[in-house]
């Protein structure tokens, strides 16, 4: 069950990371969130 939730969260983070990556060009704070999402995704897997 936890593995399944983790997989869903990972996919959402990947999409969110991509969205934030585009935003990060104009907003440094978004880039910081991108890094947080990256580490969270790696903790999950």
CHARMM-style PDB file with segment names, atoms N, HN, CA, C and O in Angstrom:
ATOM      1  N   UNK     1       0.834  -1.205   0.000  1.00  0.00      PROA
ATOM      2  CA  UNK     1       0.000   0.000   0.000  1.00  0.00      PROA
ATOM      3  C   UNK     1       0.875   1.264   0.000  1.00  0.00      PROA
ATOM      4  O   UNK     1       0.662   2.194  -0.777  1.00  0.00      PROA
ATOM      5  N   UNK     2       1.854   1.258   0.891  1.00  0.00      PROA
ATOM      6  HN  UNK     2       2.027   0.503   1.523  1.00  0.00      PROA
ATOM      7  CA  UNK     2       2.759   2.400   0.986  1.00  0.00      PROA
ATOM      8  C   UNK     2       3.558   2.569  -0.302  1.00  0.00      PROA
ATOM      9  O   UNK     2       3.798   3.687  -0.758  1.00  0.00      PROA
ATOM     10  N   UNK     3       3.963   1.448  -0.875  1.00  0.00      PROA
ATOM     11  HN  UNK     3       3.768   0.540  -0.505  1.00  0.00      PROA
ATOM     12  CA  UNK     3       4.726   1.472  -2.135  1.00  0.00      PROA
ATOM     13  C   UNK     3       3.898   2.099  -3.255  1.00  0.00      PROA
ATOM     14  O   UNK     3       4.423   2.843  -4.084  1.00  0.00      PROA
ATOM     15  N   UNK     4       2.605   1.793  -3.272  1.00  0.00      PROA
ATOM     16  HN  UNK     4       2.179   1.188  -2.599  1.00  0.00      PROA
ATOM     17  CA  UNK     4       1.721   2.310  -4.300  1.00  0.00      PROA
ATOM     18  C   UNK     4       1.551   3.823  -4.152  1.00  0.00      PROA
ATOM     19  O   UNK     4       1.605   4.560  -5.137  1.00  0.00      PROA
ATOM     20  N   UNK     5       1.348   4.273  -2.924  1.00  0.00      PROA
ATOM     21  HN  UNK     5       1.304   3.675  -2.125  1.00  0.00      PROA
ATOM     22  CA  UNK     5       1.221   5.700  -2.660  1.00  0.00      PROA
ATOM     23  C   UNK     5       2.505   6.419  -3.040  1.00  0.00      PROA
ATOM     24  O   UNK     5       2.482   7.524  -3.582  1.00  0.00      PROA
ATOM     25  N   UNK     6       3.617   5.775  -2.746  1.00  0.00      PROA
ATOM     26  HN  UNK     6       3.636   4.878  -2.305  1.00  0.00      PROA
ATOM     27  CA  UNK     6       4.921   6.337  -3.047  1.00  0.00      PROA
ATOM     28  C   UNK     6       5.081   6.517  -4.555  1.00  0.00      PROA
ATOM     29  O   UNK     6       5.605   7.532  -5.015  1.00  0.00      PROA
ATOM     30  N   UNK     7       4.630   5.534  -5.312  1.00  0.00      PROA
ATOM     31  HN  UNK     7       4.204   4.710  -4.938  1.00  0.00      PROA
ATOM     32  CA  UNK     7       4.737   5.584  -6.763  1.00  0.00      PROA
ATOM     33  C   UNK     7       3.900   6.727  -7.335  1.00  0.00      PROA
ATOM     34  O   UNK     7       4.337   7.439  -8.238  1.00  0.00      PROA
ATOM     35  N   UNK     8       2.701   6.890  -6.801  1.00  0.00      PROA
ATOM     36  HN  UNK     8       2.346   6.311  -6.067  1.00  0.00      PROA
ATOM     37  CA  UNK     8       1.822   7.973  -7.248  1.00  0.00      PROA
ATOM     38  C   UNK     8       2.442   9.324  -6.916  1.00  0.00      PROA
ATOM     39  O   UNK     8       2.456  10.235  -7.743  1.00  0.00      PROA
ATOM     40  N   UNK     9       2.956   9.440  -5.690  1.00  0.00      PROA
ATOM     41  HN  UNK     9       2.944   8.700  -5.018  1.00  0.00      PROA
ATOM     42  CA  UNK     9       3.593  10.683  -5.267  1.00  0.00      PROA
ATOM     43  C   UNK     9       4.803  10.995  -6.127  1.00  0.00      PROA
ATOM     44  O   UNK     9       5.045  12.150  -6.474  1.00  0.00      PROA
ATOM     45  N   UNK    10       5.562   9.963  -6.469  1.00  0.00      PROA
ATOM     46  HN  UNK    10       5.365   9.024  -6.186  1.00  0.00      PROA
ATOM     47  CA  UNK    10       6.751  10.149  -7.298  1.00  0.00      PROA
ATOM     48  C   UNK    10       6.378  10.710  -8.668  1.00  0.00      PROA
ATOM     49  O   UNK    10       7.046  11.606  -9.183  1.00  0.00      PROA
ATOM     50  N   UNK    11       5.315  10.179  -9.248  1.00  0.00      PROA
ATOM     51  HN  UNK    11       4.773   9.450  -8.830  1.00  0.00      PROA
ATOM     52  CA  UNK    11       4.873  10.655 -10.565  1.00  0.00      PROA
ATOM     53  C   UNK    11       4.398  12.100 -10.492  1.00  0.00      PROA
ATOM     54  O   UNK    11       4.675  12.901 -11.385  1.00  0.00      PROA
ATOM     55  N   UNK    12       3.685  12.423  -9.424  1.00  0.00      PROA
ATOM     56  HN  UNK    12       3.460  11.772  -8.699  1.00  0.00      PROA
ATOM     57  CA  UNK    12       3.219  13.797  -9.243  1.00  0.00      PROA
ATOM     58  C   UNK    12       4.402  14.741  -9.079  1.00  0.00      PROA
ATOM     59  O   UNK    12       4.399  15.851  -9.611  1.00  0.00      PROA
ATOM     60  N   UNK    13       5.413  14.293  -8.339  1.00  0.00      PROA
ATOM     61  HN  UNK    13       5.415  13.391  -7.906  1.00  0.00      PROA
ATOM     62  CA  UNK    13       6.598  15.112  -8.119  1.00  0.00      PROA
ATOM     63  C   UNK    13       7.362  15.342  -9.416  1.00  0.00      PROA
ATOM     64  O   UNK    13       7.886  16.431  -9.649  1.00  0.00      PROA
ATOM     65  N   UNK    14       7.425  14.317 -10.256  1.00  0.00      PROA
ATOM     66  HN  UNK    14       6.999  13.432 -10.067  1.00  0.00      PROA
ATOM     67  CA  UNK    14       8.120  14.451 -11.542  1.00  0.00      PROA
ATOM     68  C   UNK    14       7.429  15.515 -12.396  1.00  0.00      PROA
ATOM     69  O   UNK    14       8.087  16.364 -12.998  1.00  0.00      PROA
ATOM     70  N   UNK    15       6.110  15.461 -12.442  1.00  0.00      PROA
ATOM     71  HN  UNK    15       5.575  14.771 -11.954  1.00  0.00      PROA
ATOM     72  CA  UNK    15       5.346  16.452 -13.208  1.00  0.00      PROA
ATOM     73  C   UNK    15       5.519  17.835 -12.587  1.00  0.00      PROA
ATOM     74  O   UNK    15       5.713  18.828 -13.289  1.00  0.00      PROA
ATOM     75  N   UNK    16       5.446  17.880 -11.254  1.00  0.00      PROA
ATOM     76  HN  UNK    16       5.289  17.074 -10.684  1.00  0.00      PROA
ATOM     77  CA  UNK    16       5.591  19.145 -10.540  1.00  0.00      PROA
ATOM     78  C   UNK    16       6.992  19.717 -10.729  1.00  0.00      PROA
ATOM     79  O   UNK    16       7.161  20.924 -10.906  1.00  0.00      PROA
ATOM     80  N   UNK    17       7.989  18.845 -10.690  1.00  0.00      PROA
ATOM     81  HN  UNK    17       7.852  17.865 -10.546  1.00  0.00      PROA
ATOM     82  CA  UNK    17       9.373  19.264 -10.893  1.00  0.00      PROA
ATOM     83  C   UNK    17       9.547  19.908 -12.267  1.00  0.00      PROA
ATOM     84  O   UNK    17      10.204  20.940 -12.402  1.00  0.00      PROA
ATOM     85  N   UNK    18       8.950  19.287 -13.282  1.00  0.00      PROA
ATOM     86  HN  UNK    18       8.417  18.449 -13.173  1.00  0.00      PROA
ATOM     87  CA  UNK    18       9.042  19.810 -14.646  1.00  0.00      PROA
ATOM     88  C   UNK    18       8.380  21.183 -14.745  1.00  0.00      PROA
ATOM     89  O   UNK    18       8.905  22.091 -15.390  1.00  0.00      PROA
ATOM     90  N   UNK    19       7.217  21.322 -14.097  1.00  0.00      PROA
ATOM     91  HN  UNK    19       6.791  20.584 -13.574  1.00  0.00      PROA
ATOM     92  CA  UNK    19       6.494  22.590 -14.084  1.00  0.00      PROA
ATOM     93  C   UNK    19       7.309  23.661 -13.372  1.00  0.00      PROA
ATOM     94  O   UNK    19       7.423  24.789 -13.852  1.00  0.00      PROA
ATOM     95  N   UNK    20       7.872  23.303 -12.230  1.00  0.00      PROA
ATOM     96  HN  UNK    20       7.779  22.386 -11.840  1.00  0.00      PROA
ATOM     97  CA  UNK    20       8.671  24.240 -11.444  1.00  0.00      PROA
ATOM     98  C   UNK    20       9.953  24.619 -12.184  1.00  0.00      PROA
ATOM     99  O   UNK    20      10.425  25.752 -12.093  1.00  0.00      PROA
ATOM    100  N   UNK    21      10.506  23.657 -12.914  1.00  0.00      PROA
ATOM    101  HN  UNK    21      10.122  22.736 -12.987  1.00  0.00      PROA
ATOM    102  CA  UNK    21      11.731  23.914 -13.671  1.00  0.00      PROA
ATOM    103  C   UNK    21      11.526  25.057 -14.664  1.00  0.00      PROA
ATOM    104  O   UNK    21      12.401  25.906 -14.832  1.00  0.00      PROA
ATOM    105  N   UNK    22      10.369  25.072 -15.315  1.00  0.00      PROA
ATOM    106  HN  UNK    22       9.659  24.382 -15.178  1.00  0.00      PROA
ATOM    107  CA  UNK    22      10.039  26.140 -16.259  1.00  0.00      PROA
ATOM    108  C   UNK    22       9.915  27.473 -15.520  1.00  0.00      PROA
ATOM    109  O   UNK    22      10.391  28.506 -15.991  1.00  0.00      PROA
ATOM    110  N   UNK    23       9.271  27.431 -14.359  1.00  0.00      PROA
ATOM    111  HN  UNK    23       8.885  26.591 -13.976  1.00  0.00      PROA
ATOM    112  CA  UNK    23       9.061  28.633 -13.567  1.00  0.00      PROA
ATOM    113  C   UNK    23      10.365  29.163 -12.981  1.00  0.00      PROA
ATOM    114  O   UNK    23      10.531  30.370 -12.807  1.00  0.00      PROA
ATOM    115  N   UNK    24      11.286  28.254 -12.679  1.00  0.00      PROA
ATOM    116  HN  UNK    24      11.151  27.273 -12.820  1.00  0.00      PROA
ATOM    117  CA  UNK    24      12.516  28.627 -11.981  1.00  0.00      PROA
ATOM    118  C   UNK    24      13.384  29.601 -12.778  1.00  0.00      PROA
ATOM    119  O   UNK    24      14.248  30.269 -12.210  1.00  0.00      PROA
ATOM    120  N   UNK    25      13.161  29.681 -14.074  1.00  0.00      PROA
ATOM    121  HN  UNK    25      12.459  29.137 -14.535  1.00  0.00      PROA
ATOM    122  CA  UNK    25      13.933  30.613 -14.887  1.00  0.00      PROA
ATOM    123  C   UNK    25      13.619  32.056 -14.517  1.00  0.00      PROA
ATOM    124  O   UNK    25      14.455  32.942 -14.694  1.00  0.00      PROA
ATOM    125  N   UNK    26      12.409  32.293 -14.002  1.00  0.00      PROA
ATOM    126  HN  UNK    26      11.730  31.573 -13.859  1.00  0.00      PROA
ATOM    127  CA  UNK    26      12.013  33.651 -13.646  1.00  0.00      PROA
ATOM    128  C   UNK    26      11.865  33.840 -12.142  1.00  0.00      PROA
ATOM    129  O   UNK    26      11.659  34.959 -11.673  1.00  0.00      PROA
ATOM    130  N   UNK    27      11.969  32.756 -11.386  1.00  0.00      PROA
ATOM    131  HN  UNK    27      12.137  31.847 -11.767  1.00  0.00      PROA
ATOM    132  CA  UNK    27      11.785  32.858  -9.941  1.00  0.00      PROA
ATOM    133  C   UNK    27      12.737  31.909  -9.226  1.00  0.00      PROA
ATOM    134  O   UNK    27      12.585  30.691  -9.310  1.00  0.00      PROA
ATOM    135  N   UNK    28      13.713  32.465  -8.527  1.00  0.00      PROA
ATOM    136  HN  UNK    28      13.836  33.455  -8.458  1.00  0.00      PROA
ATOM    137  CA  UNK    28      14.721  31.657  -7.840  1.00  0.00      PROA
ATOM    138  C   UNK    28      14.103  30.778  -6.761  1.00  0.00      PROA
ATOM    139  O   UNK    28      14.554  29.656  -6.532  1.00  0.00      PROA
ATOM    140  N   UNK    29      13.068  31.291  -6.099  1.00  0.00      PROA
ATOM    141  HN  UNK    29      12.701  32.202  -6.285  1.00  0.00      PROA
ATOM    142  CA  UNK    29      12.418  30.535  -5.035  1.00  0.00      PROA
ATOM    143  C   UNK    29      11.819  29.245  -5.582  1.00  0.00      PROA
ATOM    144  O   UNK    29      11.840  28.214  -4.909  1.00  0.00      PROA
ATOM    145  N   UNK    30      11.287  29.297  -6.797  1.00  0.00      PROA
ATOM    146  HN  UNK    30      11.270  30.134  -7.344  1.00  0.00      PROA
ATOM    147  CA  UNK    30      10.739  28.103  -7.431  1.00  0.00      PROA
ATOM    148  C   UNK    30      11.844  27.088  -7.681  1.00  0.00      PROA
ATOM    149  O   UNK    30      11.619  25.882  -7.589  1.00  0.00      PROA
ATOM    150  N   UNK    31      13.028  27.576  -7.995  1.00  0.00      PROA
ATOM    151  HN  UNK    31      13.210  28.556  -8.069  1.00  0.00      PROA
ATOM    152  CA  UNK    31      14.175  26.697  -8.198  1.00  0.00      PROA
ATOM    153  C   UNK    31      14.546  25.977  -6.906  1.00  0.00      PROA
ATOM    154  O   UNK    31      14.960  24.818  -6.929  1.00  0.00      PROA
ATOM    155  N   UNK    32      14.394  26.674  -5.778  1.00  0.00      PROA
ATOM    156  HN  UNK    32      14.058  27.616  -5.760  1.00  0.00      PROA
ATOM    157  CA  UNK    32      14.665  26.072  -4.472  1.00  0.00      PROA
ATOM    158  C   UNK    32      13.662  24.957  -4.193  1.00  0.00      PROA
ATOM    159  O   UNK    32      14.027  23.908  -3.663  1.00  0.00      PROA
ATOM    160  N   UNK    33      12.407  25.184  -4.548  1.00  0.00      PROA
ATOM    161  HN  UNK    33      12.111  26.036  -4.979  1.00  0.00      PROA
ATOM    162  CA  UNK    33      11.365  24.165  -4.397  1.00  0.00      PROA
ATOM    163  C   UNK    33      11.685  22.965  -5.282  1.00  0.00      PROA
ATOM    164  O   UNK    33      11.448  21.821  -4.894  1.00  0.00      PROA
ATOM    165  N   UNK    34      12.222  23.230  -6.466  1.00  0.00      PROA
ATOM    166  HN  UNK    34      12.414  24.159  -6.781  1.00  0.00      PROA
ATOM    167  CA  UNK    34      12.613  22.163  -7.387  1.00  0.00      PROA
ATOM    168  C   UNK    34      13.623  21.231  -6.732  1.00  0.00      PROA
ATOM    169  O   UNK    34      13.520  20.011  -6.857  1.00  0.00      PROA
ATOM    170  N   UNK    35      14.595  21.801  -6.039  1.00  0.00      PROA
ATOM    171  HN  UNK    35      14.679  22.793  -5.937  1.00  0.00      PROA
ATOM    172  CA  UNK    35      15.603  20.998  -5.348  1.00  0.00      PROA
ATOM    173  C   UNK    35      14.961  20.160  -4.255  1.00  0.00      PROA
ATOM    174  O   UNK    35      15.292  18.985  -4.093  1.00  0.00      PROA
ATOM    175  N   UNK    36      14.037  20.764  -3.499  1.00  0.00      PROA
ATOM    176  HN  UNK    36      13.768  21.718  -3.631  1.00  0.00      PROA
ATOM    177  CA  UNK    36      13.341  20.038  -2.440  1.00  0.00      PROA
ATOM    178  C   UNK    36      12.564  18.858  -3.008  1.00  0.00      PROA
ATOM    179  O   UNK    36      12.589  17.764  -2.444  1.00  0.00      PROA
ATOM    180  N   UNK    37      11.877  19.076  -4.117  1.00  0.00      PROA
ATOM    181  HN  UNK    37      11.857  19.964  -4.576  1.00  0.00      PROA
ATOM    182  CA  UNK    37      11.110  18.012  -4.768  1.00  0.00      PROA
ATOM    183  C   UNK    37      12.040  16.901  -5.246  1.00  0.00      PROA
ATOM    184  O   UNK    37      11.696  15.721  -5.168  1.00  0.00      PROA
ATOM    185  N   UNK    38      13.207  17.276  -5.735  1.00  0.00      PROA
ATOM    186  HN  UNK    38      13.486  18.234  -5.799  1.00  0.00      PROA
ATOM    187  CA  UNK    38      14.183  16.299  -6.223  1.00  0.00      PROA
ATOM    188  C   UNK    38      14.622  15.368  -5.101  1.00  0.00      PROA
ATOM    189  O   UNK    38      14.680  14.151  -5.278  1.00  0.00      PROA
ATOM    190  N   UNK    39      14.932  15.955  -3.936  1.00  0.00      PROA
ATOM    191  HN  UNK    39      14.884  16.944  -3.792  1.00  0.00      PROA
ATOM    192  CA  UNK    39      15.378  15.144  -2.809  1.00  0.00      PROA
ATOM    193  C   UNK    39      14.243  14.298  -2.245  1.00  0.00      PROA
ATOM    194  O   UNK    39      14.456  13.152  -1.850  1.00  0.00      PROA
ATOM    195  N   UNK    40      13.041  14.860  -2.207  1.00  0.00      PROA
ATOM    196  HN  UNK    40      12.868  15.791  -2.527  1.00  0.00      PROA
ATOM    197  CA  UNK    40      11.878  14.117  -1.722  1.00  0.00      PROA
ATOM    198  C   UNK    40      11.611  12.907  -2.607  1.00  0.00      PROA
ATOM    199  O   UNK    40      11.292  11.825  -2.114  1.00  0.00      PROA
ATOM    200  N   UNK    41      11.741  13.097  -3.904  1.00  0.00      PROA
ATOM    201  HN  UNK    41      11.999  13.976  -4.304  1.00  0.00      PROA
ATOM    202  CA  UNK    41      11.502  12.009  -4.850  1.00  0.00      PROA
ATOM    203  C   UNK    41      12.517  10.882  -4.651  1.00  0.00      PROA
ATOM    204  O   UNK    41      12.175   9.706  -4.772  1.00  0.00      PROA
ATOM    205  N   UNK    42      13.754  11.243  -4.348  1.00  0.00      PROA
ATOM    206  HN  UNK    42      14.032  12.198  -4.250  1.00  0.00      PROA
ATOM    207  CA  UNK    42      14.780  10.223  -4.156  1.00  0.00      PROA
ATOM    208  C   UNK    42      14.622   9.507  -2.822  1.00  0.00      PROA
ATOM    209  O   UNK    42      14.993   8.340  -2.699  1.00  0.00      PROA
ATOM    210  N   UNK    43      14.075  10.192  -1.823  1.00  0.00      PROA
ATOM    211  HN  UNK    43      13.773  11.140  -1.923  1.00  0.00      PROA
ATOM    212  CA  UNK    43      13.802   9.553  -0.537  1.00  0.00      PROA
ATOM    213  C   UNK    43      12.683   8.531  -0.696  1.00  0.00      PROA
ATOM    214  O   UNK    43      12.664   7.495  -0.031  1.00  0.00      PROA
ATOM    215  N   UNK    44      11.761   8.843  -1.584  1.00  0.00      PROA
ATOM    216  HN  UNK    44      11.776   9.684  -2.124  1.00  0.00      PROA
ATOM    217  CA  UNK    44      10.591   8.000  -1.789  1.00  0.00      PROA
ATOM    218  C   UNK    44      10.957   6.679  -2.466  1.00  0.00      PROA
ATOM    219  O   UNK    44      10.382   5.640  -2.141  1.00  0.00      PROA
ATOM    220  N   UNK    45      11.893   6.710  -3.390  1.00  0.00      PROA
ATOM    221  HN  UNK    45      12.360   7.554  -3.654  1.00  0.00      PROA
ATOM    222  CA  UNK    45      12.193   5.509  -4.165  1.00  0.00      PROA
ATOM    223  C   UNK    45      13.220   4.603  -3.536  1.00  0.00      PROA
ATOM    224  OT1 UNK    45      13.552   3.560  -4.100  1.00  0.00      PROA
TER     225      UNK     45
END
